[in-house]
Amino acid sequence: MSSLPYGKRRVTQVDGLRCSVGCSYRLPLYLYGRVTTRVAADSESLVVRRASHAVMRYPSARISRVVAGSRVQWDAAALALCGSSNIAIVFLGAYGRPSAYFRPVQLQHSPLDQVLYEFVRQPRWPEHYANWLRAERMRVLESWRGNALTSGHDVQESMFQVFLRKHVYRNEDPMLGVAGEALFQSALSAYALEQSQNAGVATHYIGDGGRPLNLVSDITELLTLVLFLQIHGIGDALDGEETALLWALHTFGSTLSSYCTAMFARLHRRLREQVEEWR
């Protein structure tokens, strides 16, 4: 067992399982299931039993979200505890990529959720939503360049134009270009799922003509772009143990959190303006 500090936090690694220890706030729990793993519930804690390992207990009040591998077996009581504790779960499938979500029931609908339901009922919603996504990707790039210049780092115009063509105009999925790509994608998917739950919105919306607006997937792609730009140029330094990769992810956690808060506010404002035009 080893541990790696990041900021004021300490992550404990136990052969693919990582969680917060001795913390007063919530942190993610990663269960990769490299050995047979079973998750049960005992009062207000998740109980994790792994073949040939000691039983581990994690208070639900200390868990923000869970990433679970395909070999992890869940008791119904454990899922119920996650539901009552507002803990979202991302289940991994082939190659360690997200295959399914578990999320607590949304008891209260936020103003953004209500405007999203009204927005997707309009025939032209996909066009307007695509325009917002394009503008959001452009905003991410401009913000990254501005922050770099403020910090005294020059962003070459040729590099910026390449990113502009790939991620704004062609909308290519950003790839982080580091070892453990699937790990990052699963962690970002879980983070997007948690953020959507906190914002009081659904994972997706079925609009006019049965066309889906896959909100959590779109948020995950935006977060991937944000993280891609943050770690651009230090990929070699991240090529190693998964612990180092998770350390990098949490290092930029405040950046991702700030971005999500502002992004949801911009989405709400833009969709509300559009819906009011249609009325």
KEBAVEX-488051 format. One line per 10 residues: their letters; for each residue y, x, z of N, C-alpha, C. Coordinates in Angstrom, 2 decimals. Atoms other than C-alpha are relative to their C-alpha. Last residue first. Example, Ala and Ser with C-alpha at 12.3 -4.5 7.8 and 13.67 -1.06 7.14 Angstrom:
SA	-1.19,-0.82,-0.06,-1.06,13.67,7.14,1.09,-0.77,0.73; -1.19,0.89,0.00,-4.50,12.30,7.80,1.20,0.90,0.00
This chain:
RWEEVQERLR	-0.10,1.35,-0.59,31.68,-42.66,-27.22,0.99,-0.86,-0.76; 0.91,0.94,0.64,30.88,-39.73,-29.48,0.15,-1.44,0.50; -0.42,0.19,1.39,33.92,-37.67,-28.49,-0.85,-1.05,-0.69; -1.20,0.84,-0.04,33.10,-38.22,-24.79,0.55,-0.24,-1.41; 0.43,1.38,-0.24,29.59,-36.89,-25.42,1.21,-0.93,0.00; 0.61,0.52,1.20,31.00,-33.72,-26.94,-0.41,-1.46,0.15; -1.04,0.19,1.01,33.40,-33.06,-24.08,-0.58,-0.61,-1.27; -0.80,1.15,-0.43,30.61,-33.64,-21.55,1.10,-0.28,-1.02; 0.73,1.22,0.33,28.35,-31.32,-23.51,0.77,-1.25,0.40; 0.09,0.18,1.46,30.90,-28.49,-23.46,-0.71,-1.30,-0.37
RHLRAFMATC	-1.32,0.30,0.55,31.83,-28.84,-19.78,-0.07,-0.29,-1.50; -0.42,1.33,-0.45,28.24,-29.07,-18.60,1.32,-0.39,-0.63; 0.82,0.99,0.70,27.18,-26.10,-20.71,0.43,-1.41,0.38; -0.47,0.09,1.40,30.11,-24.01,-19.46,-0.79,-1.04,-0.78; -1.33,0.64,0.00,29.29,-24.80,-15.83,0.53,-0.15,-1.41; 0.20,1.43,-0.23,25.60,-24.04,-16.39,1.34,-0.74,-0.01; 0.60,0.58,1.20,26.53,-20.67,-17.92,-0.21,-1.50,0.15; -1.06,0.23,0.98,28.90,-19.75,-15.07,-0.54,-0.69,-1.26; -0.98,0.92,-0.57,26.22,-20.20,-12.42,1.07,-0.35,-1.02; 0.56,1.36,0.01,23.56,-18.59,-14.60,0.99,-1.02,0.53
YSSLTSGFTH	0.02,0.53,1.37,25.71,-15.51,-15.30,-0.51,-1.44,-0.02; -1.37,0.34,0.38,26.49,-14.96,-11.65,0.05,-0.60,-1.39; -0.40,1.17,-0.78,22.79,-15.10,-10.79,1.41,-0.46,-0.38; 0.69,1.17,0.54,21.81,-12.75,-13.61,0.43,-1.28,0.73; -0.56,0.24,1.33,24.43,-10.19,-12.57,-0.62,-1.26,-0.61; -1.30,0.63,-0.21,23.42,-10.51,-8.91,0.67,-0.31,-1.33; 0.14,1.40,-0.42,19.80,-9.86,-9.87,1.33,-0.70,0.18; -0.95,0.81,0.78,20.61,-6.70,-11.82,-0.07,-1.47,0.38; -1.28,-0.70,0.01,19.00,-4.42,-9.25,1.07,-0.81,-0.71; -0.75,0.43,-1.17,16.30,-7.05,-8.80,1.34,0.72,0.11
LAWLLATEEG	-0.30,1.42,0.12,15.05,-6.53,-12.34,0.85,-0.48,1.16; -1.09,0.15,0.97,15.32,-2.76,-12.06,0.41,-1.45,-0.14; -1.21,-0.53,-0.65,13.23,-2.77,-8.88,1.20,-0.16,-0.94; -0.48,1.07,-0.87,10.73,-5.01,-10.63,1.26,0.44,0.75; -0.53,1.04,0.87,10.40,-2.39,-13.35,0.56,-1.16,0.82; -1.30,-0.45,0.49,10.04,0.41,-10.83,0.65,-1.06,-0.89; -0.92,0.05,-1.12,7.26,-1.49,-9.06,1.40,0.41,-0.43; -0.60,1.33,-0.05,5.58,-2.07,-12.40,0.99,-0.13,1.15; 0.65,0.96,-0.86,5.02,1.66,-12.62,0.73,-1.34,-0.01; 0.86,-0.47,-1.07,6.35,3.58,-15.59,-0.61,-1.13,0.78
DLADGIGHIQ	1.35,-0.08,0.54,8.75,3.43,-18.51,-0.93,0.55,1.07; 0.75,1.14,-0.50,11.92,2.33,-16.77,-1.45,0.02,-0.45; 0.05,-0.09,-1.45,13.67,5.68,-17.13,-0.82,-1.12,0.61; 0.95,-1.05,-0.37,12.77,5.72,-20.81,-0.15,0.09,1.51; 1.38,0.46,0.16,14.51,2.36,-21.28,-1.02,1.03,0.43; 0.76,-0.62,-1.09,17.78,3.62,-19.87,-1.46,-0.42,-0.07; -0.28,-1.42,-0.13,19.88,3.14,-23.02,-0.73,0.67,1.15; -0.02,-0.72,1.26,20.04,-0.63,-22.83,0.38,1.46,0.24; 0.87,-1.17,-0.10,19.23,-1.75,-19.28,-0.02,0.80,-1.29; -0.21,-0.76,-1.23,22.17,-4.14,-18.93,-0.82,1.28,0.05
LFLVLTLLET	-1.26,-0.75,0.11,22.11,-5.22,-22.57,0.25,0.83,1.25; 0.15,-1.00,1.06,18.44,-6.21,-22.38,1.26,0.86,-0.11; 0.70,-1.14,-0.59,19.06,-7.96,-19.05,-0.18,1.12,-1.02; -0.85,-0.60,-1.03,21.71,-10.26,-20.53,-0.65,1.26,0.56; -1.08,-0.70,0.70,19.58,-10.85,-23.63,0.92,0.69,0.99; 0.60,-1.20,0.58,16.56,-11.69,-21.49,1.04,0.82,-0.74; 0.13,-0.98,-1.08,18.72,-14.07,-19.46,-0.62,1.30,-0.51; -1.34,-0.49,-0.31,19.71,-15.86,-22.66,-0.04,1.05,1.10; -0.43,-0.88,1.09,16.08,-16.09,-23.75,1.39,0.55,0.24; 0.76,-1.25,-0.10,15.04,-17.46,-20.36,0.42,0.98,-1.08
IDSVLNLPRG	-0.61,-0.79,-1.08,17.83,-20.03,-20.48,-0.70,1.33,0.15; -1.26,-0.52,0.51,16.54,-21.22,-23.86,0.73,0.84,1.05; 0.30,-1.05,0.98,13.00,-21.53,-22.55,1.27,0.63,-0.54; 0.45,-1.18,-0.74,14.25,-23.43,-19.50,-0.34,1.15,-0.94; -1.07,-0.65,-0.75,16.29,-25.83,-21.66,-0.47,1.27,0.71; 0.78,-0.78,-0.96,13.72,-26.74,-24.28,0.93,0.87,0.84; -0.95,-1.02,-0.41,15.67,-29.48,-26.08,-0.69,0.77,1.13; -0.18,-0.47,-1.37,12.90,-31.40,-27.75,1.15,0.99,0.14; -0.27,-1.44,0.02,13.07,-33.48,-30.95,0.29,0.49,1.41; 1.07,-0.74,-0.67,11.40,-36.89,-30.58,0.22,1.51,0.01
GDGIYHTAVG	1.06,-0.37,0.94,13.64,-38.54,-33.16,-1.12,0.81,0.60; 0.10,0.91,1.14,16.64,-38.51,-30.83,-1.05,0.49,-0.99; -1.16,0.65,0.57,16.02,-36.31,-27.83,-0.31,-0.95,-1.13; 0.44,0.52,1.29,13.24,-35.24,-25.53,1.11,-0.85,-0.58; -0.45,1.37,0.25,14.68,-33.09,-22.74,-0.48,-0.41,-1.39; -0.25,0.34,1.39,13.25,-29.92,-21.24,0.42,-1.47,-0.11; 0.42,-1.16,0.80,12.84,-28.09,-17.93,0.25,-0.23,-1.47; 1.40,-0.02,0.38,14.88,-30.79,-16.18,-0.34,1.27,-0.79; 0.27,0.39,1.37,18.24,-30.29,-14.46,-1.49,0.13,-0.28; 0.32,1.42,0.09,19.31,-30.28,-10.82,-0.22,-0.49,-1.41
ANQSQELAYA	-1.09,0.68,0.71,21.08,-26.92,-10.94,-0.26,-1.49,-0.16; -1.18,-0.02,-0.86,18.76,-25.53,-8.25,1.18,-0.75,-0.64; 0.26,0.88,-1.13,15.73,-26.61,-10.29,1.23,-0.08,0.91; -0.11,1.37,0.52,17.19,-25.05,-13.42,-0.26,-1.01,1.11; -1.41,0.32,0.19,17.78,-21.82,-11.47,0.20,-1.42,-0.53; -0.63,0.20,-1.31,14.20,-21.74,-10.23,1.46,-0.42,-0.15; 0.55,1.24,-0.55,12.80,-22.24,-13.73,0.64,-0.32,1.35; -0.64,1.11,0.72,15.12,-19.57,-15.13,-0.49,-1.34,0.54; -1.39,0.06,-0.46,13.93,-17.14,-12.43,0.74,-1.16,-0.67; 0.02,0.56,-1.35,10.29,-17.93,-13.15,1.41,-0.14,0.55
SLASQFLAEG	0.34,1.42,0.14,10.88,-17.37,-16.86,-0.01,-0.68,1.37; -1.21,0.69,0.44,12.68,-14.10,-16.06,-0.26,-1.50,-0.19; -0.94,0.03,-1.11,9.72,-12.86,-14.02,1.27,-0.76,-0.37; 0.51,0.96,-0.99,7.25,-13.85,-16.75,0.96,-0.12,1.18; -0.11,1.35,0.54,9.34,-12.14,-19.43,-0.48,-1.04,1.01; -1.39,0.41,-0.01,9.78,-9.00,-17.34,0.14,-1.43,-0.47; -0.38,0.16,-1.40,6.06,-8.72,-16.70,1.43,-0.48,0.11; 0.50,1.31,-0.42,5.32,-9.33,-20.39,0.36,-0.27,1.46; -0.82,1.06,0.60,7.57,-6.40,-21.33,-0.44,-1.38,0.48; 0.02,1.18,-0.85,5.78,-4.11,-18.88,0.85,-1.13,-0.53
AVGLMPDENR	1.36,0.32,-0.43,6.76,-0.89,-20.60,0.06,-1.21,0.93; 0.49,-0.85,-1.07,10.25,-1.08,-22.04,-1.45,-0.38,0.30; 0.37,-1.31,0.49,11.78,-2.36,-25.26,-0.45,0.96,1.08; -0.58,-0.99,-0.89,13.62,-5.26,-23.66,-0.36,1.42,-0.41; 1.13,-0.69,-0.62,12.92,-7.51,-26.61,0.57,1.15,0.82; -0.23,-1.35,-0.52,15.69,-9.96,-27.49,-1.27,0.54,0.64; 0.31,-0.08,-1.42,14.44,-12.91,-29.56,0.22,1.42,0.49; 1.30,-0.63,-0.26,16.19,-12.79,-32.91,-0.22,0.05,1.50; 0.65,0.53,-1.20,19.03,-15.29,-33.23,-1.41,0.56,0.18; 1.41,0.24,0.36,19.93,-14.29,-36.80,-0.79,-0.55,1.17
YVHKRLFVQF	0.12,0.65,1.30,23.69,-14.70,-36.32,-1.45,-0.28,-0.40; -0.92,1.13,0.16,24.03,-14.05,-32.61,-0.26,-0.74,-1.31; 0.09,0.96,-1.10,21.16,-11.83,-31.49,0.95,-1.18,-0.10; 1.34,0.34,-0.48,20.33,-9.70,-34.50,0.00,-1.19,0.95; 0.83,0.57,1.08,23.62,-9.65,-36.40,-1.34,-0.49,0.54; -0.62,1.25,0.43,25.74,-9.16,-33.27,-0.85,-0.68,-1.07; 0.35,1.01,-0.99,23.38,-6.54,-31.85,0.54,-1.37,-0.41; 1.44,0.20,0.10,23.72,-4.52,-35.06,-0.45,-1.09,0.96; 0.22,0.82,1.18,27.50,-5.05,-35.05,-1.49,-0.26,-0.22; -0.39,1.37,-0.32,27.72,-3.77,-31.47,-0.27,-0.93,-1.18
MSEQVDHGST	1.02,0.58,-0.88,25.74,-0.67,-32.37,0.32,-1.46,0.31; 1.21,0.19,0.82,28.03,0.10,-35.33,-1.12,-0.63,0.82; -0.17,1.21,0.79,31.10,-0.49,-33.16,-1.24,-0.28,-0.84; -0.24,-0.28,1.41,29.92,2.12,-30.66,0.05,-1.31,-0.80; 1.06,0.66,0.76,30.24,0.91,-27.10,0.31,0.22,-1.48; -0.33,0.49,1.34,32.34,3.38,-25.12,-1.22,-0.62,-0.65; 1.08,-0.28,0.95,31.65,3.67,-21.42,0.34,-0.62,-1.35; -0.20,-1.28,0.65,34.63,3.95,-19.07,-1.09,0.40,-0.97; 0.68,-1.05,-0.77,33.58,1.22,-16.66,0.12,1.38,-0.64; -0.65,-0.07,-1.30,36.14,-1.19,-18.13,-0.58,1.12,0.85
LANGRWSELV	-1.28,-0.67,0.22,34.78,-0.38,-21.59,0.76,0.15,1.31; 0.27,-1.41,0.29,31.25,-1.26,-20.48,1.30,0.78,-0.17; 0.35,-0.66,-1.26,32.42,-4.49,-18.84,-0.27,1.49,-0.21; -1.19,-0.09,-0.83,34.15,-5.54,-22.05,-0.26,0.71,1.31; -0.88,-1.03,0.56,31.14,-4.70,-24.20,1.25,0.17,0.86; 0.63,-1.31,-0.18,28.80,-6.66,-21.94,0.89,1.12,-0.52; -0.12,-0.33,-1.42,31.18,-9.63,-21.80,-0.59,1.38,0.28; -1.40,-0.36,-0.24,31.48,-9.67,-25.59,0.21,0.42,1.46; -0.29,-1.29,0.63,27.71,-9.60,-26.00,1.42,0.47,0.29; 0.77,-1.04,-0.72,27.10,-12.37,-23.47,0.31,1.38,-0.57
RMREARLWNA	-0.68,-0.23,-1.26,29.90,-14.49,-24.98,-0.70,1.10,0.80; -1.18,-0.80,0.32,28.34,-14.14,-28.43,0.76,0.35,1.28; 0.49,-1.36,0.28,25.03,-15.34,-27.03,1.16,0.93,-0.35; 0.40,-0.60,-1.27,26.83,-18.31,-25.50,-0.53,1.41,-0.20; -1.21,-0.43,-0.70,28.62,-19.12,-28.76,-0.33,0.68,1.32; -0.55,-1.13,0.76,25.29,-19.18,-30.58,1.26,0.54,0.69; 0.85,-1.16,-0.25,23.76,-21.37,-27.87,0.55,1.24,-0.71; -0.28,-0.47,-1.35,26.72,-23.77,-28.08,-0.83,1.24,0.33; -1.31,-0.64,0.00,26.42,-24.00,-31.86,0.36,0.54,1.38; 0.19,-1.31,0.63,22.69,-24.69,-31.56,1.33,0.76,-0.04
YHEPWRPQRV	0.64,-0.86,-1.01,23.49,-27.51,-29.10,-0.22,1.41,-0.56; -1.01,-0.36,-1.00,25.95,-29.05,-31.56,-0.58,0.92,1.08; -1.03,-0.83,0.62,23.47,-28.97,-34.44,1.02,0.48,1.03; 0.52,-1.36,0.22,20.58,-30.24,-32.31,1.05,0.95,-0.59; -0.03,-0.91,-1.14,22.73,-33.16,-30.96,-0.55,1.39,-0.31; -0.45,-1.35,0.39,23.43,-34.73,-34.33,-0.03,1.00,1.14; 0.74,-0.57,1.14,21.37,-37.93,-33.85,0.37,1.46,-0.30; -0.81,0.05,1.21,22.75,-38.68,-30.33,-0.71,0.71,-1.16; 0.23,1.30,0.64,20.25,-39.43,-27.57,0.79,-0.14,-1.30; 1.13,-0.08,0.93,20.17,-35.74,-26.70,-0.33,-1.34,-0.65
FEYLVQDLPS	-0.26,-0.87,1.15,23.69,-35.89,-25.21,-1.13,-0.04,-1.02; -0.84,0.75,0.94,23.06,-38.86,-22.91,0.22,0.80,-1.29; 0.75,1.17,0.47,20.13,-37.17,-21.21,0.81,-0.79,-1.01; 1.03,-0.48,0.93,22.08,-33.90,-21.05,-0.81,-1.16,-0.56; -0.66,-0.17,1.29,25.07,-35.71,-19.50,-0.97,0.55,-1.04; -0.37,1.30,0.57,22.89,-37.03,-16.69,0.65,0.15,-1.38; 1.22,0.67,0.44,21.28,-33.66,-16.00,0.33,-1.32,-0.68; 0.44,-0.68,1.22,24.69,-31.99,-15.87,-1.26,-0.65,-0.55; -0.85,0.44,1.12,25.94,-34.60,-13.38,-0.39,0.66,-1.32; -1.33,-0.59,-0.03,22.92,-33.75,-11.19,0.84,-0.58,-1.14
HQLQVPRFYA	-0.43,-0.43,1.32,19.94,-36.06,-10.84,1.45,0.49,0.05; -1.39,0.34,0.27,18.47,-36.25,-7.35,0.40,0.58,-1.36; -0.32,1.27,-0.67,14.75,-36.40,-6.59,1.42,-0.45,-0.29; -1.46,0.04,-0.06,13.64,-33.77,-9.07,0.43,-1.34,0.54; -0.59,1.20,0.57,9.95,-33.42,-8.30,1.51,0.02,0.20; -0.10,1.17,-0.87,8.99,-29.85,-7.48,0.66,-1.17,-0.72; -1.31,0.14,-0.61,8.18,-27.53,-10.38,0.04,-1.22,0.87; 0.12,0.98,-1.08,5.00,-26.10,-11.83,1.36,-0.06,0.66; -0.93,0.04,-1.12,5.28,-24.44,-15.20,-0.51,-0.98,1.06; -0.26,1.31,-0.59,2.74,-23.42,-17.84,0.96,0.16,1.17
SPRGYAGLFV	0.74,1.03,0.72,1.74,-20.61,-20.22,0.27,-1.40,0.53; 0.01,1.34,-0.60,4.03,-17.75,-19.29,-0.73,-1.02,-0.85; -1.20,0.76,0.33,2.98,-14.38,-20.74,-0.08,-1.41,0.57; -0.96,0.04,-1.10,0.51,-12.01,-19.10,1.27,-0.75,-0.29; -0.91,-1.15,0.05,-1.32,-11.12,-22.31,1.10,-0.07,1.06; 0.43,-1.20,0.71,-2.93,-14.57,-22.40,1.11,1.04,-0.03; 1.17,0.14,0.85,-1.79,-17.04,-19.76,-0.38,1.31,-0.64; 0.12,-0.91,1.13,0.58,-16.80,-16.84,-1.29,-0.25,-0.76; 1.38,-0.43,0.19,1.48,-19.66,-14.52,-0.09,0.83,-1.28; 0.31,-0.26,1.41,5.13,-19.94,-13.48,-1.42,0.52,-0.07
IAINSSGCLA	1.07,-0.93,0.34,5.65,-21.56,-10.08,-0.08,0.13,-1.52; 0.51,0.12,1.37,8.72,-23.25,-8.59,-1.04,1.07,-0.27; 0.43,-1.26,0.59,9.23,-23.45,-4.83,-0.59,-0.26,-1.38; -0.89,-0.28,1.15,11.24,-26.40,-3.48,-0.30,1.37,-0.63; -0.88,-1.12,-0.38,9.43,-26.32,-0.12,0.92,0.42,-1.13; -0.86,0.45,-1.09,7.82,-29.76,-0.58,0.99,1.07,0.43; -0.82,1.13,0.42,6.47,-28.76,-3.98,0.97,-0.45,1.08; -1.04,-0.50,0.90,5.32,-25.35,-2.85,0.92,-1.12,-0.44; -0.96,-0.71,-0.84,3.50,-26.99,0.07,1.12,0.58,-0.86; -0.81,1.01,-0.69,1.85,-29.47,-2.29,1.06,0.67,0.87
LAAADWQVRS	-0.94,0.55,0.98,0.69,-26.61,-4.51,0.91,-1.04,0.65; -0.97,-1.06,0.28,-0.84,-24.88,-1.50,1.04,-0.47,-1.01; -0.93,-0.07,-1.13,-2.50,-28.10,-0.34,1.06,1.06,-0.23; -0.99,1.07,0.14,-4.03,-28.59,-3.80,1.03,0.06,1.12; 0.40,1.22,-0.68,-5.73,-25.21,-3.50,1.10,-1.05,-0.17; -0.92,0.68,-0.90,-4.77,-22.69,-6.15,-0.65,-1.21,0.64; 0.46,1.36,-0.27,-7.03,-20.16,-7.86,0.87,-0.63,1.08; -0.36,0.46,-1.34,-5.38,-17.02,-9.31,-0.40,-1.47,0.15; 1.18,-0.06,-0.86,-7.25,-15.68,-12.32,0.29,-0.47,1.42; 0.97,1.03,0.38,-4.58,-16.83,-14.82,-1.24,0.00,0.89
GAVVRSIRAS	0.88,-0.34,1.10,-1.84,-14.86,-13.09,-1.07,-1.06,-0.22; 1.43,-0.02,-0.29,0.75,-16.44,-10.81,-0.81,0.27,-1.26; 0.62,-0.29,1.30,4.52,-15.88,-10.73,-1.49,0.20,0.27; 1.28,-0.69,0.08,6.02,-17.58,-7.67,-0.36,0.23,-1.46; 0.77,0.43,1.17,9.53,-18.69,-6.72,-1.26,0.85,-0.06; -0.90,0.68,0.92,12.02,-18.41,-3.85,-0.76,-0.59,-1.19; 0.39,-0.15,1.40,9.62,-17.57,-1.03,0.95,-0.79,-0.88; -0.41,-1.32,0.46,10.86,-16.90,2.53,-0.30,0.21,-1.48; -1.46,-0.10,-0.11,10.81,-20.53,3.73,0.53,1.34,-0.51; -0.60,0.64,1.18,7.25,-20.81,2.41,1.52,0.10,0.02
PYRMVAHSAR	-0.72,1.24,-0.33,6.12,-18.32,5.03,0.68,-0.58,-1.22; -1.39,-0.08,0.40,3.74,-15.78,3.45,0.70,-1.31,0.31; -0.70,1.28,-0.19,0.33,-15.12,4.94,1.48,0.19,-0.31; -1.45,-0.11,-0.13,-1.99,-12.32,3.76,0.61,-1.39,0.12; -0.69,1.27,0.26,-5.75,-12.10,4.25,1.50,0.18,0.27; -0.35,0.79,-1.17,-6.99,-8.52,4.13,0.71,-1.28,-0.42; -1.31,-0.28,-0.57,-8.48,-7.24,0.90,0.23,-0.90,1.22; -0.01,-1.33,-0.63,-12.00,-6.95,-0.54,1.36,0.40,0.56; 1.28,-0.65,-0.19,-11.50,-10.00,-2.82,0.19,1.42,0.55; 0.37,-0.80,1.17,-8.08,-11.50,-2.35,-1.28,0.76,0.31
RVVLSESDAA	1.25,-0.73,-0.23,-7.11,-14.29,0.02,-0.41,0.69,-1.29; 0.55,-0.63,1.19,-3.51,-15.50,-0.02,-1.22,0.83,0.40; 1.03,-0.94,-0.44,-2.36,-17.98,2.62,-0.70,0.55,-1.24; 1.03,-0.19,1.01,0.90,-19.73,1.79,-0.95,1.07,0.49; 0.20,-1.30,0.65,2.75,-20.64,4.95,-1.03,-0.10,-1.12; -1.11,-0.22,0.92,4.25,-23.80,6.47,-0.10,1.34,-0.71; -1.27,0.45,-0.55,1.06,-25.08,8.17,1.09,0.21,-1.04; 0.24,0.08,-1.43,-1.71,-23.07,6.57,1.33,-0.31,0.65; -1.16,0.26,-0.85,-1.87,-23.41,2.80,-0.44,-0.11,1.44; 0.15,1.21,-0.80,-4.33,-21.94,0.29,1.28,-0.18,0.81
VRTTVRGYLY	-1.19,0.33,-0.78,-4.06,-19.41,-2.53,-0.23,-1.33,0.70; -0.07,1.43,-0.31,-7.19,-17.79,-3.90,1.20,-0.24,0.90; -1.05,0.35,-0.96,-7.39,-14.44,-5.66,0.01,-1.51,0.19; 0.09,1.41,-0.33,-10.28,-12.81,-7.51,0.96,-0.34,1.14; 1.29,0.29,-0.63,-9.04,-9.36,-8.50,0.01,-1.48,0.35; 0.86,-1.02,0.61,-6.29,-8.59,-10.98,-1.40,0.00,0.63; 1.41,0.38,0.06,-4.81,-11.91,-9.88,-0.88,1.01,-0.69; 0.53,-0.26,1.33,-1.20,-11.17,-10.79,-1.48,-0.32,-0.14; 1.46,-0.01,-0.19,0.38,-12.81,-7.77,-0.64,0.18,-1.37; 0.72,-0.26,1.23,4.13,-12.11,-7.69,-1.49,0.16,0.31
LPLRYSCGVS	1.35,-0.46,-0.32,6.21,-13.68,-4.90,-0.77,0.13,-1.31; 1.16,0.42,0.80,9.95,-14.03,-5.45,-1.31,0.61,0.49; 0.24,-0.95,1.08,12.54,-13.65,-2.65,-1.25,-0.43,-0.76; 1.15,0.20,0.87,14.06,-16.09,-0.19,-0.07,1.06,-1.09; -0.32,0.80,1.17,16.37,-15.02,2.61,-1.21,-0.03,-0.93; -0.44,1.31,-0.46,15.90,-13.77,6.16,0.35,-0.91,-1.16; -1.26,0.46,0.57,13.85,-10.77,5.08,0.33,-1.40,0.52; -1.06,-0.15,-0.97,11.19,-8.92,7.07,1.35,-0.44,-0.50; 0.51,-0.19,-1.35,8.92,-8.52,4.07,1.19,0.18,0.93; -0.98,-0.51,-0.95,9.66,-9.82,0.60,-0.63,0.09,1.38
CRLGDVQTVR	-0.78,1.04,-0.65,6.83,-10.16,-1.86,1.00,0.66,0.93; -1.24,-0.49,-0.58,4.69,-8.21,-4.25,0.75,-1.15,0.62; -0.63,1.09,-0.71,1.05,-8.63,-5.24,1.25,0.56,0.67; -0.40,1.08,0.88,-0.26,-6.35,-7.97,0.62,-1.19,0.69; 0.83,0.12,1.19,-2.26,-3.97,-5.84,0.35,-1.23,-0.81; 1.40,-0.06,-0.38,-0.38,-4.57,-2.58,-0.83,-0.29,-1.23; 0.95,0.12,1.10,3.27,-3.80,-3.17,-1.41,0.13,0.55; 1.29,-0.58,-0.32,5.89,-4.44,-0.50,-0.97,-0.28,-1.13; 1.10,0.70,0.64,9.45,-4.97,-1.62,-1.29,0.71,0.37; 1.16,-0.86,0.14,12.28,-3.93,0.65,-1.14,-0.82,-0.56
RKGYPLSSM	1.29,0.66,0.02,15.73,-5.41,0.45,-1.11,1.04,-0.06; 0.39,0.21,-1.39,19.07,-3.97,1.51,-1.37,-0.65,0.09; -1.11,0.52,-0.77,19.65,-2.47,-1.94,-0.40,-0.10,1.46; -1.04,0.23,0.98,16.25,-1.92,-3.47,1.15,-0.71,0.71; -1.22,0.71,-0.37,13.64,-0.28,-1.31,0.87,-0.29,-1.20; -1.12,-0.54,0.75,10.15,0.52,-2.60,1.25,-0.76,0.38; -1.19,0.83,0.02,6.99,0.04,-0.61,1.13,0.73,-0.69; -1.24,-0.77,0.08,3.46,1.28,-0.85,1.17,-0.95,-0.02; -1.19,0.85,0.00,0.00,0.00,0.00,1.23,0.88,0.00
